[in-house]
Structures are given as C-alpha cells and as structure tokens.
Amino acid sequence: GPVLGTAVAAVNMALYDIAGKAWDVPVHTILGGKRRGRVRVYGGMSLESPEQAVESALFAREKGYAGCKGNPLETRRWPMDDAAVDHAAACVAAVREAVGPEFDILLDAHGSPTPELGLAFAHRIAPSRPLFLEEPSKWGSVDALLAVSRRSPVPIATGEKLFTLREFKELTDRRACAYLQPDIAHCFGITNMMAIAKLAE
C-alpha cells in the first residue's frame, strides 16, 4: 500500500537522482530523452457557488494555467442527492461559459460517490465538456468503475489510490478508464511509473 510504495519510491527516485548526478545528465536522459519543452498544468477551482467557481477559474487562467480542477458533489447528504448534482453541475456550466472552449475543466470526486451518483453527475456535466471526471465511485471494485466508465459521456480518470503494477494492469486490461493517474511518490517510484506508462500505451 502507500507506506511501502512511498518508502520504495523515495529510494528509487534518489537512485535516479544519484545516477544523473554521477553521469552529469538530467534524469530524463536516463529515461530515454526529453519529450517536450513545456507541460500543461492546472490550477484549483472552488465549487462553493457558480460565482466562486467562475472567479477561481478566471484567476487560474489569468495566471497562465491551462485548466482548473475542482471537487464536485461535496454538498451531498445522501447517496443519491439531486441537489448536490444540480449545484455542482451549475458551477461547472458557469465556468465553461466564462472560460470558453479552450480552457480545461477537471473534476475530482475523490472516489466518494456511489457509482449511480457519479454516473448521474457525468450525464449532467457532459454538455460542459470537462476533460475528465476523476474517481466517480469508491475504489475497490473494478467492475463498478468499468460500469461507470462504459456508460459515462465524460472520460473517467483514476489511479492515485493504486500502487502496484498489478493494480494498474487490471485497469488497462479491462480498459476501465480513459486516464491513468499514478502518483509517483506512492507507486514505487520512477521505475514502476515507467512500467505503468507502458501498460497505458
């Protein structure tokens, strides 16, 4: 889990750093070479209200970010909370209208909704074209994630709660999501991250 994966990741990344310093090259050279000169990054977005969502998204855009990420469905009080879906969808729609089509909207439900709620939300926000909906259901069942992913009009992302290559392979073998999101600090480091990338490819 995260304790062992994080400990191994720390050692693994340190070894890459030592090798790069010994050879006087950046780590990307060890990994096969530089692939790009710039990386798209996103800022944060409040979903407290449509007004706050727009304000935070515009602030992120002004700072040069390519998109913004918020946490929807945080106001829910029961497993199928229509008011929470309405609220979060209104925030997302307001942001899309304010920022236009080129700015990415990313949404992270933190794996807490039921699959049914996650799917209902995905259908509501589809017209706003978010880049992805992350962890639309509680982790633990690939079958549940796959059911949501196959029926969702919004691409599904997951992975930061996974650690081993075997866990990621189950997702890639079953095509259970559109985006894999391993956390390099927890998934055993650079070596395992590269193996996960190969699975995704």
KEKE-3310 file (N, C-alpha, C; in steps of 0.2 Angstrom, whole numbers, plus 5000, padded with zeros to 4 digits):
npx = (5004:5002:5012:5023:5025:5028:5039:5048:5048:5054:5067:5070:5068:5078:5090:5089:5092:5105:5112:5110:5117:5130:5133:5131:5120:5102:5088:5079:5086:5091:5080:5077:5077:5072:5055:5047:5046:5038:5025:5008:4999:4987:4976:4968:4951:4936:4921:4911:4901:4892:4897:4909:4916:4918:4925:4937:4941:4944:4954:4964:4966:4971:4983:4990:4988:4983:4971:4958:4954:4942:4932:4918:4901:4902:4893:4883:4871:4866:4866:4860:4859:4851:4851:4864:4870:4864:4869:4883:4884:4879:4889:4900:4894:4893:4907:4912:4905:4911:4924:4926:4929:4942:4949:4953:4943:4943:4938:4937:4931:4935:4933:4922:4908:4893:4892:4881:4877:4889:4888:4876:4880:4890:4882:4875:4885:4891:4887:4896:4908:4920:4937:4940:4932:4937:4939:4925:4918:4918:4934:4939:4932:4934:4924:4913:4919:4922:4909:4903:4912:4910:4897:4898:4897:4907:4925:4933:4944:4957:4967:4976:4975:4980:4994:5003:5010:5002:4989:4986:4987:4976:4966:4970:4970:4956:4952:4946:4946:4949:4960:4975:4981:4994:5002:5018:5025:5020:5018:5029:5039:5050:5054:5043:5033:5036:5034:5020:5017:5020:5010:4999:5001)
npy = (4994:5012:5015:5006:5007:5021:5022:5014:5021:5033:5029:5024:5035:5043:5036:5037:5050:5051:5044:5052:5063:5057:5054:5067:5071:5076:5067:5064:5060:5048:5041:5040:5052:5069:5074:5084:5102:5110:5109:5106:5113:5113:5124:5127:5126:5133:5126:5131:5140:5145:5157:5159:5148:5153:5164:5159:5150:5160:5167:5157:5155:5168:5167:5159:5146:5130:5125:5121:5113:5106:5100:5091:5088:5089:5093:5084:5075:5062:5046:5047:5062:5074:5088:5091:5086:5095:5107:5106:5104:5116:5125:5120:5122:5136:5140:5134:5142:5155:5153:5149:5137:5132:5131:5119:5110:5101:5088:5081:5068:5062:5048:5046:5046:5036:5023:5026:5039:5046:5043:5049:5062:5063:5063:5075:5085:5083:5092:5102:5098:5093:5089:5077:5066:5062:5048:5043:5035:5024:5017:5000:4991:4986:4982:4990:5003:5001:4999:5012:5019:5014:5019:5032:5049:5057:5057:5045:5046:5039:5032:5037:5031:5019:5007:4996:4988:4977:4981:4992:4986:4978:4988:4993:4981:4979:4990:5001:5014:5031:5039:5036:5039:5038:5041:5046:5047:5038:5026:5017:5023:5030:5019:5010:5018:5020:5008:5007:5017:5011:5001:5008:5014)
npz = (5000:5002:5012:5010:4996:4995:5003:4995:4983:4987:4989:4976:4967:4972:4969:4955:4954:4960:4950:4939:4943:4944:4931:4926:4919:4916:4923:4914:4903:4906:4906:4892:4885:4882:4880:4878:4878:4886:4899:4901:4914:4928:4938:4954:4958:4966:4971:4978:4975:4959:4956:4963:4958:4945:4947:4953:4942:4932:4938:4938:4925:4921:4927:4919:4919:4911:4913:4926:4942:4951:4966:4965:4971:4984:4993:4995:5005:5005:4997:4984:4979:4973:4974:4976:4964:4955:4960:4959:4945:4940:4944:4936:4923:4923:4924:4912:4902:4906:4903:4891:4876:4876:4888:4900:4910:4925:4935:4951:4961:4971:4974:4982:4979:4976:4963:4955:4958:4953:4940:4936:4938:4929:4917:4918:4917:4905:4893:4896:4893:4902:4904:4911:4923:4938:4948:4950:4958:4973:4977:4974:4968:4952:4943:4946:4943:4929:4924:4926:4918:4905:4903:4905:4898:4899:4900:4911:4925:4935:4948:4958:4970:4969:4968:4964:4950:4946:4950:4942:4929:4929:4927:4914:4906:4906:4901:4909:4912:4905:4908:4916:4933:4941:4956:4958:4969:4978:4971:4970:4964:4950:4942:4942:4938:4925:4920:4922:4913:4901:4901:4899:4887)
capx = (5000:5005:5018:5029:5025:5031:5046:5052:5048:5059:5074:5070:5069:5085:5095:5089:5095:5112:5114:5110:5122:5136:5134:5131:5114:5096:5085:5075:5091:5092:5073:5076:5077:5067:5050:5043:5049:5033:5020:5002:4997:4981:4976:4962:4944:4931:4914:4906:4895:4894:4901:4916:4919:4920:4931:4943:4944:4947:4960:4969:4968:4975:4990:4993:4986:4979:4964:4957:4952:4938:4929:4911:4897:4904:4887:4878:4869:4864:4869:4858:4857:4849:4853:4871:4871:4862:4874:4890:4883:4878:4896:4903:4892:4895:4914:4913:4903:4915:4931:4926:4930:4949:4952:4951:4939:4945:4934:4939:4925:4939:4931:4917:4901:4891:4893:4875:4878:4894:4886:4871:4883:4893:4877:4873:4890:4893:4887:4901:4914:4926:4942:4938:4929:4941:4936:4917:4915:4923:4939:4939:4928:4935:4918:4909:4922:4920:4901:4903:4916:4907:4891:4898:4898:4913:4930:4934:4951:4958:4974:4981:4974:4983:5001:5006:5009:4996:4983:4986:4986:4969:4963:4972:4967:4949:4950:4941:4946:4952:4966:4978:4984:4998:5006:5025:5028:5017:5018:5036:5044:5051:5054:5037:5029:5038:5031:5013:5016:5020:5004:4994:5002)
capy = (5000:5018:5015:5003:5011:5028:5021:5012:5027:5038:5026:5023:5042:5045:5032:5040:5057:5050:5042:5058:5067:5054:5055:5074:5072:5076:5061:5062:5057:5041:5038:5040:5058:5074:5073:5091:5108:5113:5104:5109:5112:5116:5127:5125:5129:5132:5124:5133:5143:5146:5164:5157:5144:5157:5168:5155:5148:5165:5168:5152:5156:5174:5165:5155:5138:5128:5122:5121:5107:5106:5094:5091:5083:5089:5096:5079:5072:5055:5043:5050:5068:5078:5095:5091:5086:5102:5113:5105:5105:5123:5128:5118:5125:5143:5140:5133:5148:5160:5152:5147:5130:5130:5130:5113:5109:5094:5087:5075:5067:5058:5041:5045:5045:5029:5023:5029:5046:5048:5042:5054:5068:5063:5064:5082:5089:5082:5097:5107:5095:5093:5085:5071:5065:5058:5044:5045:5030:5022:5012:4994:4987:4987:4981:4996:5008:4999:5000:5019:5021:5012:5022:5039:5053:5061:5052:5044:5045:5036:5029:5039:5027:5012:5007:4991:4987:4973:4985:4996:4981:4976:4993:4993:4975:4979:4997:5003:5021:5034:5042:5033:5044:5035:5046:5044:5047:5032:5020:5013:5027:5031:5013:5007:5023:5019:5002:5009:5021:5006:4997:5013:5015)
capz = (5000:5002:5016:5007:4990:4996:5005:4989:4979:4989:4987:4969:4964:4975:4965:4948:4955:4960:4943:4935:4945:4943:4924:4924:4915:4919:4924:4908:4898:4908:4904:4885:4882:4883:4875:4877:4882:4891:4901:4903:4922:4930:4945:4958:4957:4971:4968:4983:4971:4952:4956:4966:4953:4939:4949:4953:4936:4928:4941:4936:4918:4921:4930:4914:4919:4905:4916:4933:4944:4957:4969:4964:4975:4991:4997:4996:5011:5005:4991:4978:4981:4967:4975:4975:4957:4952:4962:4955:4938:4939:4944:4930:4917:4923:4922:4904:4899:4907:4901:4883:4875:4875:4894:4903:4917:4928:4941:4956:4966:4977:4975:4987:4977:4973:4955:4952:4958:4949:4933:4935:4938:4922:4912:4919:4915:4898:4889:4898:4891:4906:4902:4914:4930:4942:4954:4951:4963:4978:4974:4977:4963:4945:4939:4947:4939:4922:4923:4926:4913:4899:4902:4906:4892:4901:4901:4918:4927:4941:4949:4963:4976:4967:4970:4961:4943:4945:4951:4936:4924:4929:4923:4907:4903:4905:4898:4914:4912:4900:4910:4922:4936:4946:4960:4958:4976:4981:4967:4970:4960:4943:4938:4942:4934:4918:4918:4921:4907:4895:4901:4897:4880)
cpx = (5004:5011:5024:5030:5029:5038:5051:5053:5053:5066:5075:5072:5076:5091:5095:5093:5103:5115:5115:5116:5129:5138:5133:5125:5108:5093:5082:5080:5091:5085:5072:5076:5071:5062:5046:5047:5044:5028:5014:5000:4990:4981:4969:4956:4939:4925:4909:4900:4897:4898:4908:4919:4922:4926:4937:4946:4947:4953:4966:4971:4972:4982:4993:4992:4982:4972:4964:4953:4948:4935:4922:4908:4899:4899:4882:4877:4867:4866:4867:4855:4857:4852:4860:4873:4870:4867:4880:4889:4882:4885:4900:4901:4894:4903:4915:4910:4907:4922:4932:4928:4938:4952:4949:4948:4940:4941:4936:4934:4928:4936:4925:4910:4899:4892:4887:4875:4883:4892:4880:4874:4887:4888:4875:4878:4893:4893:4893:4908:4920:4931:4941:4935:4933:4938:4929:4914:4920:4928:4938:4935:4930:4929:4914:4912:4921:4913:4900:4906:4913:4900:4892:4900:4905:4919:4932:4942:4952:4965:4978:4980:4977:4991:5005:5005:5003:4990:4981:4984:4979:4965:4964:4969:4960:4947:4945:4941:4949:4959:4968:4982:4989:5002:5013:5028:5025:5017:5025:5041:5044:5051:5047:5032:5030:5034:5023:5012:5016:5013:4999:4995:5000)
cpy = (5006:5019:5012:5006:5017:5027:5019:5017:5032:5036:5026:5030:5045:5042:5035:5047:5056:5048:5048:5062:5064:5055:5062:5075:5072:5069:5059:5059:5050:5037:5038:5046:5063:5073:5079:5096:5111:5108:5108:5108:5115:5119:5124:5129:5128:5130:5126:5136:5144:5152:5163:5153:5148:5161:5165:5152:5154:5167:5163:5153:5163:5172:5161:5148:5137:5125:5123:5115:5108:5100:5094:5087:5084:5091:5090:5077:5065:5052:5045:5057:5073:5085:5095:5091:5092:5107:5112:5106:5112:5127:5126:5122:5133:5144:5139:5140:5154:5160:5150:5139:5128:5129:5124:5113:5102:5093:5080:5074:5063:5051:5040:5044:5038:5029:5027:5036:5049:5048:5048:5061:5069:5065:5072:5086:5088:5088:5102:5104:5096:5088:5078:5071:5060:5054:5045:5040:5027:5017:5006:4989:4989:4987:4987:5002:5007:5001:5008:5022:5020:5016:5030:5043:5057:5056:5051:5043:5042:5034:5031:5035:5020:5013:5002:4991:4982:4976:4989:4992:4979:4982:4993:4987:4976:4986:5000:5011:5024:5037:5038:5039:5041:5041:5043:5043:5041:5025:5017:5017:5027:5024:5010:5012:5022:5013:5003:5012:5016:5002:5002:5014:5009)
cpz = (5000:5006:5012:5000:4990:4998:4999:4984:4981:4987:4980:4965:4966:4970:4958:4949:4956:4954:4939:4936:4944:4935:4921:4918:4918:4919:4917:4903:4900:4906:4896:4882:4883:4878:4874:4881:4887:4893:4903:4911:4923:4937:4948:4957:4963:4968:4974:4980:4964:4952:4958:4961:4947:4941:4950:4947:4932:4931:4939:4929:4917:4923:4925:4914:4913:4907:4923:4935:4951:4960:4969:4970:4982:4996:4998:5003:5011:4998:4985:4979:4975:4967:4974:4968:4954:4954:4959:4948:4936:4939:4938:4924:4917:4922:4915:4900:4900:4904:4893:4882:4875:4882:4897:4909:4919:4934:4945:4961:4971:4979:4980:4985:4976:4966:4952:4952:4954:4942:4931:4934:4931:4917:4912:4916:4908:4894:4890:4896:4895:4903:4905:4921:4933:4948:4955:4956:4967:4975:4978:4972:4956:4941:4940:4943:4931:4920:4922:4919:4906:4898:4903:4899:4893:4902:4909:4919:4934:4942:4955:4970:4974:4967:4965:4954:4942:4945:4944:4930:4923:4926:4916:4903:4901:4902:4903:4915:4906:4902:4916:4926:4942:4950:4961:4965:4980:4977:4965:4965:4953:4939:4937:4938:4927:4915:4917:4915:4901:4895:4897:4889:4876)
residu = (GLY:PRO:VAL:LEU:GLY:THR:ALA:VAL:ALA:ALA:VAL:ASN:MET:ALA:LEU:TYR:ASP:ILE:ALA:GLY:LYS:ALA:TRP:ASP:VAL:PRO:VAL:HIS:THR:ILE:LEU:GLY:GLY:LYS:ARG:ARG:GLY:ARG:VAL:ARG:VAL:TYR:GLY:GLY:MET:SER:LEU:GLU:SER:PRO:GLU:GLN:ALA:VAL:GLU:SER:ALA:LEU:PHE:ALA:ARG:GLU:LYS:GLY:TYR:ALA:GLY:CYS:LYS:GLY:ASN:PRO:LEU:GLU:THR:ARG:ARG:TRP:PRO:MET:ASP:ASP:ALA:ALA:VAL:ASP:HIS:ALA:ALA:ALA:CYS:VAL:ALA:ALA:VAL:ARG:GLU:ALA:VAL:GLY:PRO:GLU:PHE:ASP:ILE:LEU:LEU:ASP:ALA:HIS:GLY:SER:PRO:THR:PRO:GLU:LEU:GLY:LEU:ALA:PHE:ALA:HIS:ARG:ILE:ALA:PRO:SER:ARG:PRO:LEU:PHE:LEU:GLU:GLU:PRO:SER:LYS:TRP:GLY:SER:VAL:ASP:ALA:LEU:LEU:ALA:VAL:SER:ARG:ARG:SER:PRO:VAL:PRO:ILE:ALA:THR:GLY:GLU:LYS:LEU:PHE:THR:LEU:ARG:GLU:PHE:LYS:GLU:LEU:THR:ASP:ARG:ARG:ALA:CYS:ALA:TYR:LEU:GLN:PRO:ASP:ILE:ALA:HIS:CYS:PHE:GLY:ILE:THR:ASN:MET:MET:ALA:ILE:ALA:LYS:LEU:ALA:GLU)
# end
